[in-house]
């Protein structure tokens, strides 16, 4: 039988807790720890969205179209930037936040996963991380805009947003409008501006492109960036409105151009404009590396 002092007993009791932190510190860096959390949250968020779309559309290409290449690339860029630095050790507060984060993503509910990704990004930014980690967190925070926050905004203000799109189209065509209904230019009836044609969704993607490109090249922010970002978003709205106006010329135009191939072309133009204005805004950093 061995006697131990109260101090020794207290040390032994605290060993398991300190052991968890110690094991994590030896196994991975703080940056790798955050990257792992992000990967779990992104897989759950994107996977939940794909499952929902498959339930609606079945195993078709359309079920995967609603998650764009832009969002996948932004996720990859954000996590990659986190892994560029492996300097800091895992903190006890990181474990506490990770427990909350895992509670949000433990269920296959995409919305909660994106709430968790939002919270994780804000937590990282508030803890003064390294430059690459900060840039990665900003990109992944921007990913949540098209995946969650713009969708919530649309749910609350859907009628107003669709009516704005319809009003812009009606002004271009010079036809009548009622709510989100726009009269065809040849007076053959009305077309409906549907949620899938909303400029808000495309504008949130353009914003994501801007953030991803500028953060990836470590662009130094200046007031003129507001203008470049606005130009990116306005160009996307213009393309979207022109597309709907083309549909509104007649029933024949609607059936001819309102196809998956037509949408693919428009999405490519939107991507090109978003990347183009982003490159122009960050040209100093991009071309200095060339």
C-alpha positions as a printed Julia matrix, in Angstrom:
290×3 Matrix{Float64}:
   0.0    0.0     0.0
   1.38   3.4    -1.04
   0.36   6.68    0.51
   0.0    9.75   -1.71
  -0.27  13.38   -0.76
  -3.31  15.51   -1.72
  -1.16  17.4    -4.24
  -0.15  14.16   -5.93
  -3.77  12.95   -6.01
  -4.85  16.2    -7.56
  -2.15  15.86  -10.23
  -3.28  12.34  -11.03
  -6.92  13.42  -11.29
  -6.02  16.18  -13.74
  -3.85  13.92  -15.91
  -6.64  12.56  -18.19
  -7.78  16.04  -19.11
  -4.3   17.35  -19.8
  -3.54  14.1   -21.59
  -6.2   14.74  -24.26
  -4.74  18.15  -25.04
  -1.24  16.74  -24.94
  -2.06  13.92  -27.34
  -3.67  16.34  -29.8
  -0.73  18.7   -29.57
   1.65  15.88  -30.4
  -0.58  14.45  -33.14
  -1.43  17.58  -35.08
  -1.05  21.33  -35.22
  -3.83  23.78  -34.51
  -4.13  24.49  -38.24
  -4.56  20.77  -39.03
  -7.12  20.48  -36.24
  -9.21  23.29  -37.75
  -8.82  21.84  -41.25
 -10.19  18.52  -39.99
 -13.2   20.24  -38.44
 -13.85  22.16  -41.65
 -13.66  18.99  -43.75
 -16.26  17.3   -41.54
 -18.55  20.33  -41.7
 -18.16  20.78  -45.46
 -18.77  17.1   -46.22
 -21.9   17.13  -44.08
 -23.14  20.42  -45.54
 -22.5   19.55  -49.18
 -23.61  15.95  -48.7
 -26.86  16.99  -47.06
 -27.57  19.33  -49.96
 -26.89  16.62  -52.56
 -29.09  14.1   -50.71
 -31.91  16.65  -50.56
 -31.62  17.32  -54.31
 -31.51  13.6   -55.09
 -34.73  13.14  -53.13
 -36.31  15.89  -55.24
 -34.9   15.06  -58.7
 -33.63  11.48  -58.39
 -30.22  10.36  -59.63
 -29.95  12.9   -62.4
 -27.4   15.54  -63.36
 -29.79  18.21  -62.13
 -29.44  16.92  -58.58
 -25.77  17.94  -58.63
 -26.11  21.17  -60.64
 -27.25  23.24  -57.68
 -23.82  22.99  -56.1
 -21.5   24.79  -58.47
 -17.86  24.23  -59.26
 -17.22  27.65  -57.69
 -18.32  26.41  -54.28
 -16.25  23.23  -54.48
 -13.13  25.16  -55.53
 -13.66  27.72  -52.77
 -13.89  24.94  -50.18
 -10.67  23.4   -51.5
  -8.9   26.78  -51.52
  -9.95  27.59  -47.97
  -8.82  24.28  -46.49
  -5.56  24.4   -48.5
  -4.68  27.81  -47.05
  -5.25  26.49  -43.53
  -2.72  23.72  -44.13
   0.0   26.08  -45.38
   0.9   26.87  -41.76
   1.53  24.25  -39.09
   2.96  26.32  -36.28
   0.51  26.65  -33.39
  -0.45  24.04  -30.81
  -4.06  23.09  -30.11
  -5.55  25.16  -27.29
  -7.98  24.02  -24.62
 -10.51  26.58  -25.87
 -10.26  24.99  -29.34
 -11.44  21.68  -27.9
 -14.38  23.37  -26.18
 -15.42  25.05  -29.42
 -14.89  21.81  -31.37
 -17.37  20.06  -29.07
 -20.02  22.69  -29.91
 -19.16  22.44  -33.6
 -19.51  18.65  -33.62
 -22.89  18.92  -31.92
 -24.07  21.05  -34.86
 -22.86  18.65  -37.53
 -23.61  15.35  -35.82
 -26.92  15.17  -37.68
 -27.12  15.18  -41.51
 -28.79  18.59  -41.56
 -27.0   20.83  -44.04
 -28.26  24.07  -42.5
 -26.73  23.3   -39.11
 -23.46  22.35  -40.76
 -23.23  25.74  -42.47
 -24.09  27.47  -39.19
 -21.21  25.51  -37.66
 -18.83  26.5   -40.48
 -19.86  30.13  -39.99
 -19.21  29.94  -36.26
 -15.88  28.15  -36.74
 -14.7   30.79  -39.22
 -15.63  33.63  -36.86
 -13.96  31.86  -33.93
 -10.72  31.43  -35.88
 -10.73  35.06  -37.01
 -11.26  36.25  -33.44
  -8.3   34.23  -32.13
  -5.75  36.12  -34.27
  -4.47  33.25  -36.45
  -1.56  33.3   -38.89
  -1.98  35.07  -42.25
  -2.76  31.94  -44.31
  -5.17  30.6   -41.71
  -6.98  33.94  -41.61
  -7.32  33.99  -45.41
  -8.6   30.42  -45.45
 -11.16  31.2   -42.75
 -12.37  34.24  -44.72
 -12.89  32.11  -47.86
 -14.78  29.42  -45.95
 -16.9   32.09  -44.27
 -17.72  33.43  -47.75
 -18.75  29.9   -48.84
 -21.58  30.03  -46.34
 -23.09  33.06  -48.11
 -24.41  31.19  -51.2
 -24.86  27.93  -49.26
 -26.88  29.36  -46.37
 -27.27  33.08  -45.78
 -28.43  34.18  -49.25
 -30.94  31.3   -49.2
 -32.32  32.43  -45.85
 -32.5   35.99  -47.15
 -34.38  34.74  -50.21
 -36.88  32.82  -48.08
 -37.76  35.97  -46.15
 -37.81  38.34  -49.13
 -38.52  36.03  -52.07
 -41.43  38.05  -53.45
 -39.53  41.35  -53.35
 -36.39  39.85  -54.94
 -38.29  38.15  -57.75
 -40.36  41.28  -58.39
 -37.17  43.33  -58.75
 -35.86  40.87  -61.35
 -39.22  40.89  -63.11
 -39.33  44.7   -63.12
 -35.87  44.93  -64.71
 -36.86  42.41  -67.39
 -40.16  44.16  -68.09
 -38.36  47.49  -68.53
 -35.97  45.97  -71.05
 -38.76  44.27  -73.0
 -41.13  47.2   -72.63
 -43.96  44.89  -71.57
 -46.37  44.64  -68.66
 -45.56  43.05  -65.32
 -47.67  41.67  -62.49
 -45.65  40.57  -59.47
 -43.07  38.14  -60.83
 -45.06  37.61  -64.04
 -43.69  39.31  -67.17
 -45.59  39.62  -70.44
 -43.88  38.13  -73.5
 -42.63  40.67  -76.0
 -44.81  39.17  -78.75
 -47.88  39.45  -76.47
 -48.36  35.67  -76.45
 -48.8   35.36  -72.7
 -46.77  35.7   -69.54
 -43.67  33.99  -68.18
 -42.87  33.44  -64.52
 -39.56  34.57  -63.04
 -38.82  31.56  -60.86
 -36.54  31.34  -57.8
 -33.95  29.45  -59.86
 -33.59  32.52  -62.1
 -33.07  34.95  -59.25
 -30.12  37.33  -59.54
 -29.45  37.0   -55.8
 -28.12  33.44  -56.08
 -25.77  34.37  -58.91
 -24.66  37.53  -57.12
 -23.72  35.54  -54.0
 -21.6   33.25  -56.19
 -19.9   36.27  -57.76
 -19.11  37.55  -54.26
 -17.62  34.14  -53.42
 -15.44  34.25  -56.54
 -14.18  37.71  -55.57
 -13.31  36.65  -52.02
 -11.69  33.39  -53.13
  -9.46  34.97  -55.79
  -8.37  37.96  -53.71
  -7.66  35.91  -50.57
  -5.85  33.18  -52.48
  -3.36  35.66  -53.93
  -3.13  37.54  -50.6
  -4.53  40.76  -52.06
  -4.05  43.81  -49.86
  -7.4   45.49  -49.32
  -8.0   49.1   -50.39
 -11.17  51.23  -50.74
 -11.21  50.74  -54.52
 -11.88  47.04  -53.92
 -15.46  48.0   -53.08
 -15.86  49.25  -56.65
 -14.35  46.08  -58.14
 -16.58  43.89  -55.98
 -19.66  45.93  -56.97
 -18.71  45.67  -60.65
 -18.47  41.9   -60.25
 -21.93  41.67  -58.69
 -23.56  44.18  -61.09
 -22.16  42.38  -64.14
 -23.69  39.13  -62.91
 -27.07  40.81  -62.38
 -26.88  42.3   -65.89
 -26.14  38.91  -67.48
 -28.95  37.26  -65.54
 -31.49  39.94  -66.45
 -30.46  39.81  -70.13
 -30.87  36.03  -70.06
 -34.41  36.28  -68.7
 -35.16  39.05  -71.21
 -34.1   36.7   -74.0
 -36.53  34.13  -72.67
 -39.24  36.78  -72.64
 -39.17  37.53  -76.35
 -41.6   34.7   -77.09
 -42.62  31.17  -76.14
 -40.26  29.86  -78.8
 -37.31  31.77  -77.36
 -38.21  30.52  -73.87
 -38.29  26.87  -74.95
 -35.14  27.22  -77.06
 -32.87  28.92  -74.54
 -34.33  27.79  -71.19
 -32.4   24.51  -71.24
 -29.58  22.92  -69.29
 -27.17  23.77  -72.09
 -28.32  27.41  -72.11
 -27.93  27.6   -68.34
 -24.45  26.1   -68.63
 -23.4   28.82  -71.09
 -24.79  31.58  -68.85
 -23.06  30.09  -65.79
 -19.78  30.04  -67.71
 -20.21  33.72  -68.65
 -20.99  34.59  -65.03
 -17.91  32.68  -63.86
 -15.73  34.4   -66.48
 -16.97  37.85  -65.46
 -16.5   37.08  -61.77
 -12.98  35.81  -62.27
 -12.16  38.63  -64.72
 -13.14  41.47  -62.39
 -11.51  39.7   -59.44
  -8.24  39.34  -61.37
  -8.38  43.0   -62.36
  -8.94  44.0   -58.75
  -6.04  41.86  -57.53
  -3.81  42.39  -60.59
  -1.01  43.93  -58.51
  -0.45  40.71  -56.53
  -1.23  38.35  -59.41
   1.05  39.89  -62.03
   3.84  40.62  -59.57
   4.25  36.85  -59.21
   4.38  36.22  -62.94
